[in-house]
């Protein structure tokens, strides 16, 4: 350590660890703790050195305002407590605020339709992820809700489009369909179907009438081709 470091530590000890007779009747050690650290302790005990709020413009403003002083919208201030204590208090209030909306929203949600996409084995741990790439889109013009997704098991070259009317009492033709890419990008009929087979890496709605997809060449070889394609929903 340099002499500067030693002087810095000595000054720190001199400033923060002097005996404090006014604290002798308090539980704990009889010296002034480091003032930043006390705020970070995960304890419910009062701060040893609470901040001095005298002259604070915000507190003076609240004190002189009849309406704000009694307002339930202002979070109460605990000048004698650490940040951990205040954090727990705030989390409790937020949890309480969210409980009723969660119950109300939960009661308003109901199942409109059920479709069996695949069956899993008894052991869920050994099952690979089969459902991937869910992307939601709401066509406000026609009031249709779309879900794009892929199934990874044996249909990696397909993308599925599920569509439902936002009014659950109304049905939509072709509620679910699959688009298979396969070898549609082959340049000639002489190319074998296995040589240029494509699977879907990602898919999003570009607008109400167009889907953008990122395709990957399925053949295991170096420099596999990536294709960005835009497909009309029609």
N, C-alpha and C positions, 0 to 999 in steps of 0.2 A: 504494500500500500504506500502511496505517496503521502507526504506530510499534509498535503491539501485534503486527502481523504480522511486522515486521522482527525484533522481539525474540524472537518464537516461532521463526523460522528460525535466528536466531543461536544460541539455546539448543540447537536440534536439532543444528546443526553442531558446537557445542562438546561436546555429549554423545557424539555418535556418530562423529565424524571426528577425534578426537585421535590423535596418534601412539601406536602400541602396540608398544613394543620387543620384547615377548614373541612378536610375530608376524613379526619380521624374517626369521627363517629359513624362514618359510612362503612358498609360491609365491603371487604376486599382490600386491595393494596392502598397504601397511603401515599401515592404519588399520582401526578397528573398523567393519564395515559395519552398516547399519541392521538391527536384529535381527529385524524381522518379514519384511522382503524376502528374507532369506537362505533362509527356509523355502519360498519360492515359486519359486526358481530351478530350472529344469529341467536339473539337472546331477547327476552322480554323485559329485562331489567332496564331501568332508566339510564340514560347517558351520564357518564361521570362528569363530562364537561359539555353541557348543552349549549347550543349557539345563542348568541345575544341578538335578540330580534328588535331591540330598541332602535328606533329610527328607520325601520324597514318600511318602505313606501307602501308595499302591498298590504301589510298588516295594519298600518295606519288607515289605509283606504277602507279595508273591511270593517275596522272598528267604528269608523265614522259613517258607515252606510247601514241604515236600518234594514233595508230589504236584503242586501247581500249577506249580512251577518246571520240572518235566520234562514237563508236559502238552503233547501235540501240538496240542491245541485252541486254545491261546493263540497269537495272532499275535506273532511276535518283534518286539521293539522296537529301533529303530535311532536312538539319541540323537544320533549324529553326522551323520545324513542329512536331506535336505530332504523335504518332503511329496511332491514329485513322485517321488522315489526310492521312498518307501514305497508310493505309489499303484501304481507299476509292479510292485513286488513282490507286492502284494495281488492285482492283476489276474491275474498269472501263476498264483498259487495257486488263484484262483477258476476260471480257465480249465481248470486241471488237474482240479479237482473235478468240473467239468461234462462232461468228455470221455467218461468211462465211462457215466454215465447216458444221454447222448445216443446212444451206440452201442447200448446195451441197448434203449432205447425205440424207436429207429429200426428195430431188427430185429423188434420185436414188432408193428409196424404193417404191415398189408397191405391191398391193394385188395379191397373186397367187391363192388363193382359199378361199371360204367362206363356213363354215359349221355351221348349227344351232344346238347348244348343248342343250339349254333349253330356255324357254320363261319365262319372269318375269312379275309380276303384274304391274299395273300402278304406284303404290307407291313403289319406290325403297327403301325407308327407312325401310319398314316393311319386306323386303325380306332378308332371311338368305343368307349367303355366300354359293354358290353352287359349285363353281369351286375352287379346292384346289390342292396343291402338284404339280405344274408344274415343270418338270425337263427336261432340254434340253440335247441332246447328238448328236454329229455329227460323223457318221461313215465315215471316210475319205477313207477307202478302197472301199466301194461300193457307196460313194457319196450320202448317205441317211441321212436325218436329222430327229431325233426322238423327240417327246414330250410325256412325261409321265404325266398323271394327273388323279385325281379322281373326282367324282361327289357326293356330300354329301347327296343329297335329299333322294332318294330311291334306291341307288345302292352303298352303302358303302362297299359292299363286292367285288366290281369290280375295276379294274384299267384299264384305257384306254391308248392305245398306238396309237399315231398319227404319221405317217411317210410320208415324202415328199422327192422327189429327189431334190438335190441342184440345178440341172438344171430344172427350173420351166416349161420348155417346155416338160419334160418327166414325165410320170405318174408312180405310183407304185401300184402294186396289194395289196389288203387289206390296203388301205390308212389309215383307222382307224378301230381298233378292240378293243374288251373288253375282259379281262381275269377275270373270276369270281372264287374267292377262295372258298366261301361257306363252305362246310363241307368236303373238299377233304382230310383233315388231320385226319378224323375219323379212329380209329384203327380197327373197325369192322362194319359190316353191321347192327349190332343190335343197335348201337347208333343212336338216333333220329337225324334228320337233324338239329333241333333247338338247340340241346345240345352243339354242337361244331362248331358254325358258326364263321368265321373269317372276320375281316375287315382290310384294309390296313392303317397302320400308316404312312409309308414312303416308298419311292421307288426310287432307283437310278440305272443307268447303271453301272455294274461292269466292263464290257469291251464291245466290239462290239457285242458279242454273248450272253451275260448273263445279267440278271436284278436281282438286290438284293432287296428284299422287307422285311419290318418289319410288321408282322401281329399281330393283337390283337384279343383275344377271345371276341365275341360280347355279350355273356351272362353277365348280371349284377350280378356279384358275387365277393366275396373277393378273392384275389390272381389270378386274370385273367391271363391266359397264354399268353406269348409273344413268337413269333416264328420268327427266322431269316431264310429266305429261299432264295436260288438262283435258278432262273428259266432260262432255255435256251430260247432264243427268238424263236427258231424253234418250 
